[in-house]
Amino acid sequence: MTVRLSNTVEKGPINKTLEAYIRILIIT
């Protein structure tokens, strides 16, 4: 699931913002 999200986010311009948000969600 995480890998798929990263792949999809990579295509978008908000890659860094989304990646950071996903990481925070996973860490929490």
PLY file of the C-alpha trace (Angstrom):
ply
format ascii 1.0
element vertex 28
property float x
property float y
property float z
element edge 27
property int vertex1
property int vertex2
end_header
0.00 0.00 0.00
2.77 2.44 0.91
4.72 1.66 -2.24
1.65 2.13 -4.43
0.89 5.48 -2.84
4.49 6.62 -3.34
4.35 5.61 -6.99
1.12 7.50 -7.58
2.33 10.56 -5.69
5.58 10.59 -7.67
3.54 11.36 -10.77
1.95 14.42 -9.16
3.61 17.77 -8.47
2.73 17.58 -4.78
4.96 14.52 -4.42
6.91 15.89 -1.46
3.87 17.26 0.33
1.86 14.07 -0.05
4.82 11.85 0.81
5.39 13.81 4.01
1.70 13.55 4.91
1.64 9.80 4.25
4.79 9.34 6.34
3.24 11.25 9.24
0.13 9.09 9.02
2.22 5.91 9.05
4.36 7.14 11.95
1.37 8.17 14.03
0 1
1 2
2 3
3 4
4 5
5 6
6 7
7 8
8 9
9 10
10 11
11 12
12 13
13 14
14 15
15 16
16 17
17 18
18 19
19 20
20 21
21 22
22 23
23 24
24 25
25 26
26 27
